[in-house]
Amino acid sequence: MKTLINNTNYQNLIKGASIFTTGGGIPFEDQLESLKGLKSINLSLQSLDEFPKDSIICTAAELGPTDVPPLKKIKVIKRMRDLLSNAINKPIAGLYPPEIGQESVVIESSHYLNLPIADFDPVGFRAVPYIDINIFNLLKLRFNYTPMAVSTDRDEIFLVEGPISYERLETILRSMTSFSKLGVVFLLGGALNVNKLIENKLERPSFSKALTYGEIKNVNQLLKMLKPKIVIEAKVVGKKEFDQKGFLGEIVTVKDKEDKIFRLIVLNEVLFVLDKNSNLLAAVPERILLLDPNEPRGISGVFLEKNVSLLIVVIPPEKEWGTKNAHTIFGKERFMLLFKNLSLT
């Protein structure tokens, strides 16, 4: 059943999604700011089976560090749409979110293009740092994000054609972020046939789920729904940044109410929780949520400054990310090289 995303509920959508961004994505506050100028948001959120037969949907996303404001899209987005549509020789019927944490990007893009939003995402209701972390790679299904239209904050538009491997495309896009003053690029790509998604049983509601969580009134109610395995109520007592080009890299030290020390390793949406002796308590692909202790919403890793209070909440990964193949694609071993050059003392 179609749901309308409008000026009365988009804040709930962004708030509910922020819970599952695991410290990454575009910060809640920045998303609200970027949509403030859109006066009459009135978008249809549709399940996959509500799209016309054999229709094509694509994704709209930003790539780069999370601690900069979103890009302005109004000058380039229609030209990008036309460029992509010509490249695939088919019209685009709707947009889908690339992950949780980019709701404003999808809303703004759909608004300017007058397109519905597909209630589907290729990751599984969380934020991720790399484009190879997706359901297609996990299930070994053929899929390519190219052709892709890419723009910078200088209103330049590029067409990246393929097919290109995930690793190669990641390298290309990360390189293109250097063309922007803010280090961020905006992209349209990842064309998908709706019927193929349905045939492969890949209906994965995303925005409707976020809307449900956005309606939760208090933190206790949220925790009851999440059923966490670990909850640490803490305050930030220190932070050390480390160089990780294109990402937010931080070691954040927190202290709980009993004066126990814990550390968070933050790499955008990749989080690790360690005790004071550097024993690993939680790691990806578990969902390590950074939550506001006073209201049911997420906190971005960019706001983990000294004396900030937060809840560190650990819940199991989505079902599909608990398999052996999933751990290869998005497990702690992939990121353990981080620890080799990090001083945790």
The 8 nearest C-alpha neighbors of each residue, nearest first, counted from 0:
[[1, 2, 45, 46, 49, 44, 48, 3],
 [2, 0, 45, 44, 43, 3, 46, 49],
 [3, 1, 44, 43, 0, 4, 45, 207],
 [2, 4, 43, 42, 44, 5, 41, 1],
 [5, 3, 42, 41, 9, 43, 8, 2],
 [4, 6, 41, 40, 7, 8, 9, 3],
 [5, 7, 40, 8, 9, 39, 4, 41],
 [6, 8, 5, 9, 10, 4, 11, 40],
 [7, 9, 11, 10, 5, 6, 4, 12],
 [8, 10, 12, 11, 5, 6, 4, 7],
 [11, 9, 13, 12, 8, 14, 31, 7],
 [12, 10, 213, 14, 8, 9, 13, 210],
 [11, 13, 210, 9, 15, 209, 10, 14],
 [14, 12, 16, 10, 11, 15, 17, 102],
 [13, 15, 11, 17, 213, 16, 296, 12],
 [213, 16, 14, 212, 209, 12, 17, 13],
 [15, 17, 209, 13, 18, 14, 19, 99],
 [18, 16, 297, 14, 20, 19, 15, 296],
 [17, 19, 297, 296, 16, 15, 20, 288],
 [20, 18, 125, 17, 21, 16, 288, 124],
 [19, 21, 126, 23, 17, 22, 125, 100],
 [22, 20, 288, 268, 19, 287, 23, 289],
 [21, 23, 299, 300, 20, 268, 289, 298],
 [24, 22, 268, 267, 20, 21, 299, 300],
 [23, 25, 100, 20, 101, 65, 26, 126],
 [24, 26, 65, 100, 101, 30, 27, 29],
 [27, 25, 29, 299, 28, 24, 30, 65],
 [28, 26, 30, 29, 31, 25, 17, 13],
 [27, 29, 31, 30, 26, 32, 25, 33],
 [30, 28, 32, 26, 31, 27, 33, 68],
 [31, 29, 27, 103, 33, 32, 28, 26],
 [30, 32, 28, 34, 29, 33, 35, 27],
 [31, 33, 29, 35, 30, 34, 28, 36],
 [34, 32, 30, 31, 35, 29, 69, 36],
 [35, 33, 31, 36, 32, 37, 30, 103],
 [34, 36, 32, 37, 33, 31, 38, 30],
 [35, 37, 34, 38, 33, 32, 39, 31],
 [38, 36, 34, 35, 39, 40, 107, 110],
 [37, 39, 36, 40, 35, 6, 34, 41],
 [38, 40, 37, 41, 6, 5, 110, 36],
 [41, 39, 5, 6, 42, 38, 37, 110],
 [40, 42, 5, 4, 39, 3, 43, 6],
 [43, 41, 4, 3, 115, 40, 5, 44],
 [42, 44, 3, 115, 2, 45, 116, 4],
 [43, 45, 116, 2, 1, 3, 117, 115],
 [46, 44, 1, 117, 118, 49, 43, 116],
 [45, 47, 118, 49, 48, 117, 0, 44],
 [46, 48, 49, 50, 193, 117, 45, 202],
 [47, 49, 50, 46, 197, 51, 193, 45],
 [50, 48, 47, 46, 45, 51, 0, 1],
 [49, 51, 48, 47, 52, 54, 45, 193],
 [52, 50, 54, 53, 49, 48, 92, 193],
 [51, 53, 54, 50, 194, 193, 48, 49],
 [54, 52, 194, 192, 193, 51, 55, 195],
 [53, 55, 52, 51, 193, 192, 92, 50],
 [56, 54, 192, 91, 191, 92, 193, 190],
 [55, 57, 93, 191, 94, 92, 190, 91],
 [58, 56, 190, 94, 189, 188, 95, 191],
 [57, 59, 95, 94, 188, 187, 96, 189],
 [60, 58, 187, 186, 105, 96, 104, 94],
 [61, 59, 186, 185, 104, 97, 58, 62],
 [60, 62, 185, 184, 186, 183, 63, 59],
 [61, 63, 184, 183, 185, 60, 64, 176],
 [62, 64, 183, 245, 182, 65, 176, 61],
 [65, 63, 246, 245, 66, 247, 67, 183],
 [66, 64, 25, 67, 24, 63, 23, 247],
 [65, 67, 64, 301, 68, 247, 25, 26],
 [66, 68, 65, 64, 181, 69, 183, 182],
 [69, 67, 29, 70, 66, 65, 25, 33],
 [70, 68, 67, 71, 33, 29, 25, 30],
 [69, 71, 72, 152, 68, 185, 183, 184],
 [72, 70, 73, 69, 152, 74, 33, 75],
 [73, 71, 76, 74, 75, 70, 108, 185],
 [72, 74, 75, 76, 71, 111, 77, 108],
 [75, 73, 72, 76, 154, 71, 77, 78],
 [76, 74, 78, 72, 73, 77, 79, 154],
 [75, 77, 79, 78, 72, 73, 80, 74],
 [78, 76, 80, 79, 75, 81, 112, 74],
 [77, 79, 81, 80, 76, 75, 82, 74],
 [80, 78, 76, 82, 77, 81, 148, 75],
 [79, 81, 77, 83, 78, 82, 84, 76],
 [82, 80, 84, 78, 79, 83, 85, 77],
 [81, 83, 79, 85, 80, 84, 78, 86],
 [84, 82, 86, 80, 85, 81, 148, 79],
 [83, 85, 81, 87, 90, 86, 89, 82],
 [86, 84, 88, 82, 83, 87, 81, 89],
 [85, 87, 83, 84, 88, 82, 146, 89],
 [86, 88, 84, 89, 85, 83, 146, 190],
 [89, 87, 85, 86, 84, 90, 83, 91],
 [90, 88, 84, 87, 91, 85, 55, 86],
 [91, 89, 84, 92, 55, 88, 85, 54],
 [90, 92, 55, 56, 93, 84, 89, 57],
 [93, 91, 56, 55, 54, 90, 114, 94],
 [94, 92, 56, 115, 114, 116, 91, 117],
 [93, 95, 116, 57, 58, 56, 117, 115],
 [94, 96, 58, 117, 116, 119, 57, 120],
 [97, 95, 120, 98, 58, 105, 59, 94],
 [98, 96, 120, 58, 121, 60, 95, 59],
 [99, 97, 126, 96, 122, 120, 125, 100],
 [98, 100, 126, 125, 124, 101, 16, 20],
 [99, 101, 24, 20, 25, 102, 126, 17],
 [102, 100, 104, 103, 99, 25, 24, 105],
 [101, 103, 105, 104, 100, 106, 13, 99],
 [102, 104, 106, 30, 105, 101, 107, 34],
 [105, 103, 107, 101, 102, 106, 108, 60],
 [104, 106, 108, 102, 103, 107, 59, 109],
 [107, 105, 103, 109, 108, 104, 110, 102],
 [108, 106, 110, 104, 105, 109, 103, 111],
 [107, 109, 105, 111, 110, 106, 104, 112],
 [110, 108, 114, 112, 106, 113, 107, 111],
 [109, 111, 107, 113, 108, 112, 106, 40],
 [110, 112, 108, 109, 113, 107, 73, 76],
 [113, 111, 109, 114, 110, 108, 77, 76],
 [114, 112, 110, 109, 111, 115, 42, 108],
 [113, 115, 109, 93, 112, 92, 116, 110],
 [116, 114, 43, 93, 42, 44, 109, 117],
 [117, 115, 44, 94, 93, 95, 45, 43],
 [116, 118, 95, 45, 119, 94, 44, 46],
 [119, 117, 204, 46, 205, 45, 206, 44],
 [120, 118, 204, 203, 205, 117, 95, 202],
 [119, 121, 96, 122, 97, 98, 205, 95],
 [122, 120, 133, 134, 123, 97, 98, 119],
 [123, 121, 133, 120, 134, 98, 124, 125],
 [122, 124, 125, 121, 120, 317, 203, 98],
 [125, 123, 99, 205, 122, 98, 19, 126],
 [124, 126, 99, 19, 20, 123, 98, 127],
 [125, 127, 20, 99, 98, 268, 100, 24],
 [128, 126, 268, 129, 125, 132, 98, 269],
 [127, 129, 268, 267, 269, 130, 126, 132],
 [130, 128, 131, 132, 127, 169, 165, 133],
 [129, 131, 132, 165, 169, 133, 128, 127],
 [130, 132, 165, 129, 133, 136, 166, 328],
 [133, 131, 130, 129, 328, 329, 127, 122],
 [134, 132, 122, 121, 135, 136, 131, 137],
 [133, 135, 137, 136, 121, 122, 138, 132],
 [136, 134, 140, 138, 137, 133, 139, 142],
 [135, 137, 139, 134, 138, 133, 140, 131],
 [136, 138, 134, 135, 139, 325, 133, 324],
 [137, 139, 135, 140, 136, 134, 324, 133],
 [140, 138, 136, 137, 135, 141, 134, 142],
 [141, 139, 135, 138, 142, 136, 137, 134],
 [142, 140, 139, 135, 143, 136, 138, 144],
 [141, 143, 140, 135, 144, 136, 189, 191],
 [142, 144, 145, 162, 189, 163, 141, 164],
 [143, 145, 189, 188, 146, 147, 142, 190],
 [146, 144, 147, 161, 143, 160, 188, 189],
 [145, 147, 160, 159, 161, 188, 144, 86],
 [146, 148, 188, 145, 159, 187, 158, 149],
 [147, 149, 158, 187, 186, 79, 157, 83],
 [150, 148, 186, 157, 156, 185, 158, 147],
 [149, 151, 156, 185, 155, 184, 154, 157],
 [152, 150, 184, 179, 153, 155, 154, 185],
 [151, 153, 179, 154, 70, 180, 150, 184],
 [154, 152, 151, 155, 179, 150, 180, 178],
 [155, 153, 152, 151, 150, 75, 156, 74],
 [154, 156, 150, 153, 151, 157, 152, 75],
 [157, 155, 150, 149, 154, 148, 158, 151],
 [156, 158, 149, 148, 150, 159, 155, 147],
 [159, 157, 148, 147, 160, 149, 146, 156],
 [160, 158, 147, 146, 148, 157, 145, 161],
 [161, 159, 146, 145, 158, 147, 162, 163],
 [162, 160, 163, 145, 146, 159, 143, 164],
 [161, 163, 145, 143, 160, 164, 146, 144],
 [164, 162, 161, 168, 167, 165, 145, 143],
 [163, 165, 167, 166, 168, 162, 143, 161],
 [164, 166, 168, 131, 167, 169, 130, 163],
 [167, 165, 169, 164, 168, 170, 131, 163],
 [166, 168, 170, 164, 169, 165, 171, 163],
 [169, 167, 171, 165, 170, 166, 163, 172],
 [168, 170, 166, 172, 167, 171, 173, 165],
 [169, 171, 167, 173, 168, 172, 174, 166],
 [172, 170, 168, 174, 169, 173, 175, 167],
 [173, 171, 175, 169, 174, 170, 168, 176],
 [172, 174, 170, 176, 175, 171, 169, 63],
 [175, 173, 171, 172, 176, 177, 170, 178],
 [174, 176, 172, 177, 173, 178, 171, 184],
 [175, 177, 182, 183, 173, 178, 174, 179],
 [178, 176, 175, 179, 182, 174, 180, 173],
 [179, 177, 176, 175, 151, 180, 182, 174],
 [180, 178, 182, 151, 152, 181, 177, 176],
 [179, 181, 182, 178, 152, 177, 183, 153],
 [182, 180, 179, 183, 67, 152, 176, 68],
 [181, 183, 176, 179, 177, 180, 63, 184],
 [184, 182, 63, 176, 181, 62, 179, 61],
 [185, 183, 151, 62, 176, 61, 150, 186],
 [186, 184, 61, 150, 149, 60, 151, 62],
 [185, 187, 149, 60, 148, 59, 61, 150],
 [186, 188, 59, 148, 147, 58, 149, 60],
 [189, 187, 147, 57, 58, 190, 144, 145],
 [188, 190, 144, 57, 58, 145, 191, 143],
 [189, 191, 57, 56, 188, 55, 144, 192],
 [192, 190, 56, 55, 193, 57, 189, 196],
 [191, 193, 55, 195, 194, 53, 54, 196],
 [194, 192, 196, 195, 54, 53, 55, 191],
 [193, 195, 197, 196, 192, 53, 198, 52],
 [196, 194, 198, 192, 197, 193, 199, 191],
 [195, 197, 201, 193, 199, 194, 198, 200],
 [196, 198, 200, 194, 199, 195, 201, 202],
 [199, 197, 195, 200, 196, 194, 201, 193],
 [198, 200, 196, 197, 201, 195, 202, 194],
 [201, 199, 197, 198, 202, 196, 195, 203],
 [200, 202, 196, 199, 203, 197, 198, 119],
 [203, 201, 200, 197, 204, 119, 196, 47],
 [202, 204, 119, 201, 205, 120, 123, 118],
 [205, 203, 119, 118, 207, 202, 206, 208],
 [204, 206, 208, 119, 118, 207, 124, 120],
 [205, 207, 209, 208, 118, 210, 204, 12],
 [208, 206, 210, 209, 205, 204, 211, 118],
 [207, 209, 211, 205, 206, 210, 204, 212],
 [210, 208, 15, 16, 206, 212, 12, 211],
 [211, 209, 12, 213, 207, 208, 212, 11],
 [210, 212, 208, 209, 213, 214, 207, 15],
 [213, 211, 15, 209, 214, 210, 215, 208],
 [15, 212, 214, 11, 210, 14, 211, 215],
 [213, 215, 212, 211, 216, 11, 210, 15],
 [216, 214, 212, 213, 217, 221, 295, 220],
 [215, 217, 214, 295, 220, 218, 294, 221],
 [218, 216, 220, 295, 219, 294, 215, 221],
 [217, 219, 295, 221, 220, 294, 222, 293],
 [220, 218, 222, 221, 217, 223, 295, 224],
 [219, 221, 223, 218, 217, 222, 224, 215],
 [220, 222, 218, 224, 219, 223, 225, 295],
 [223, 221, 225, 219, 224, 220, 226, 218],
 [222, 224, 220, 221, 226, 225, 219, 227],
 [223, 225, 221, 222, 226, 220, 227, 219],
 [224, 226, 222, 227, 223, 221, 314, 220],
 [227, 225, 223, 224, 222, 228, 314, 221],
 [228, 226, 314, 229, 225, 313, 312, 230],
 [227, 229, 314, 313, 226, 230, 312, 315],
 [230, 228, 313, 227, 312, 231, 314, 311],
 [231, 229, 312, 311, 232, 313, 310, 227],
 [232, 230, 311, 310, 233, 312, 229, 255],
 [233, 231, 310, 255, 309, 230, 311, 256],
 [234, 232, 255, 254, 309, 308, 253, 231],
 [233, 235, 308, 253, 254, 307, 306, 309],
 [234, 236, 253, 305, 306, 307, 237, 252],
 [237, 235, 305, 253, 252, 306, 234, 254],
 [238, 236, 252, 305, 235, 251, 253, 239],
 [239, 237, 251, 250, 252, 240, 249, 304],
 [238, 240, 250, 249, 251, 241, 237, 252],
 [241, 239, 249, 248, 250, 238, 242, 247],
 [240, 242, 248, 249, 243, 239, 250, 341],
 [241, 243, 244, 248, 240, 247, 246, 249],
 [242, 244, 246, 248, 241, 245, 247, 266],
 [245, 243, 246, 242, 247, 248, 64, 173],
 [244, 246, 64, 63, 243, 247, 173, 182],
 [247, 245, 64, 244, 243, 267, 248, 266],
 [246, 248, 267, 266, 64, 249, 243, 65],
 [249, 247, 266, 241, 265, 243, 240, 246],
 [250, 248, 240, 265, 239, 241, 264, 251],
 [249, 251, 264, 239, 238, 263, 240, 265],
 [252, 250, 238, 263, 262, 237, 249, 239],
 [253, 251, 262, 237, 236, 261, 235, 238],
 [254, 252, 235, 236, 234, 261, 260, 233],
 [253, 255, 260, 233, 258, 259, 234, 261],
 [254, 256, 233, 258, 259, 257, 232, 234],
 [257, 255, 258, 233, 254, 232, 259, 234],
 [256, 258, 255, 259, 254, 260, 233, 232],
 [259, 257, 255, 254, 256, 260, 233, 253],
 [258, 260, 255, 254, 257, 261, 256, 275],
 [259, 261, 254, 275, 253, 258, 274, 255],
 [262, 260, 274, 253, 275, 273, 252, 254],
 [263, 261, 252, 273, 251, 272, 253, 274],
 [262, 264, 272, 251, 271, 250, 265, 252],
 [263, 265, 250, 271, 270, 249, 251, 262],
 [266, 264, 270, 249, 248, 267, 263, 269],
 [265, 267, 248, 269, 247, 268, 246, 270],
 [266, 268, 23, 247, 269, 265, 246, 22],
 [269, 267, 23, 21, 22, 127, 128, 266],
 [270, 268, 266, 267, 265, 283, 128, 271],
 [271, 269, 265, 264, 282, 268, 266, 283],
 [270, 272, 282, 264, 263, 281, 273, 265],
 [273, 271, 263, 281, 280, 262, 279, 282],
 [274, 272, 279, 262, 277, 278, 280, 261],
 [273, 275, 261, 277, 276, 278, 262, 260],
 [276, 274, 260, 261, 277, 273, 262, 278],
 [275, 277, 274, 278, 273, 261, 279, 260],
 [278, 276, 273, 274, 275, 279, 343, 262],
 [277, 279, 273, 274, 276, 280, 275, 272],
 [278, 280, 273, 281, 272, 277, 274, 271],
 [281, 279, 273, 272, 278, 274, 282, 271],
 [282, 280, 272, 271, 279, 285, 283, 273],
 [283, 281, 271, 285, 331, 270, 284, 272],
 [284, 282, 285, 330, 331, 269, 270, 286],
 [283, 285, 330, 316, 329, 286, 282, 320],
 [286, 284, 316, 283, 315, 282, 287, 314],
 [285, 287, 314, 316, 313, 315, 288, 284],
 [288, 286, 313, 21, 312, 285, 270, 314],
 [287, 289, 21, 312, 311, 286, 290, 313],
 [290, 288, 311, 298, 297, 310, 22, 21],
 [291, 289, 297, 310, 298, 309, 296, 288],
 [290, 292, 309, 293, 294, 296, 297, 298],
 [293, 291, 309, 310, 294, 290, 218, 308],
 [294, 292, 291, 218, 295, 217, 309, 290],
 [293, 295, 218, 291, 217, 296, 292, 216],
 [296, 294, 218, 217, 221, 291, 215, 216],
 [297, 295, 18, 14, 291, 290, 17, 294],
 [296, 298, 18, 290, 17, 289, 291, 299],
 [299, 297, 290, 289, 291, 22, 300, 296],
 [298, 300, 22, 301, 26, 302, 23, 297],
 [299, 301, 22, 302, 303, 23, 298, 267],
 [300, 302, 299, 303, 66, 65, 247, 22],
 [303, 301, 300, 304, 299, 298, 307, 26],
 [304, 302, 300, 301, 307, 235, 305, 251],
 [303, 305, 302, 307, 235, 306, 238, 237],
 [304, 306, 235, 236, 307, 237, 303, 238],
 [307, 305, 235, 234, 236, 308, 304, 237],
 [308, 306, 235, 234, 305, 304, 303, 309],
 [309, 307, 234, 233, 306, 235, 292, 310],
 [310, 308, 291, 292, 233, 290, 234, 232],
 [309, 311, 232, 290, 231, 292, 289, 312],
 [312, 310, 231, 289, 230, 288, 309, 290],
 [313, 311, 230, 288, 229, 287, 310, 227],
 [312, 314, 287, 229, 227, 286, 228, 288],
 [313, 315, 227, 286, 228, 285, 287, 312],
 [316, 314, 285, 286, 317, 313, 228, 227],
 [317, 315, 285, 286, 284, 320, 318, 321],
 [316, 318, 320, 319, 315, 123, 321, 124],
 [319, 317, 320, 321, 316, 322, 315, 123],
 [318, 320, 321, 317, 322, 325, 316, 137],
 [321, 319, 325, 317, 318, 322, 316, 284],
 [320, 322, 319, 318, 325, 316, 323, 326],
 [323, 321, 325, 324, 320, 319, 326, 318],
 [324, 322, 326, 325, 327, 321, 320, 328],
 [325, 323, 327, 326, 322, 328, 137, 320],
 [324, 326, 320, 322, 328, 323, 327, 329],
 [325, 327, 330, 329, 323, 324, 328, 322],
 [326, 328, 324, 325, 330, 329, 323, 333],
 [329, 327, 325, 326, 330, 132, 324, 137],
 [330, 328, 326, 325, 327, 284, 132, 333],
 [331, 329, 326, 284, 283, 332, 327, 333],
 [330, 332, 333, 334, 283, 282, 335, 329],
 [333, 331, 335, 334, 330, 327, 326, 336],
 [332, 334, 331, 330, 335, 329, 327, 328],
 [335, 333, 332, 336, 331, 337, 330, 338],
 [334, 336, 332, 337, 338, 333, 331, 339],
 [337, 335, 338, 334, 339, 333, 340, 332],
 [336, 338, 335, 339, 334, 340, 341, 264],
 [337, 339, 341, 336, 340, 335, 342, 334],
 [340, 338, 336, 337, 341, 335, 342, 334],
 [339, 341, 338, 337, 342, 336, 241, 343],
 [342, 340, 338, 339, 343, 337, 241, 250],
 [341, 343, 344, 340, 338, 339, 250, 241],
 [342, 344, 341, 277, 250, 262, 338, 239],
 [343, 342, 341, 277, 275, 276, 250, 252]]
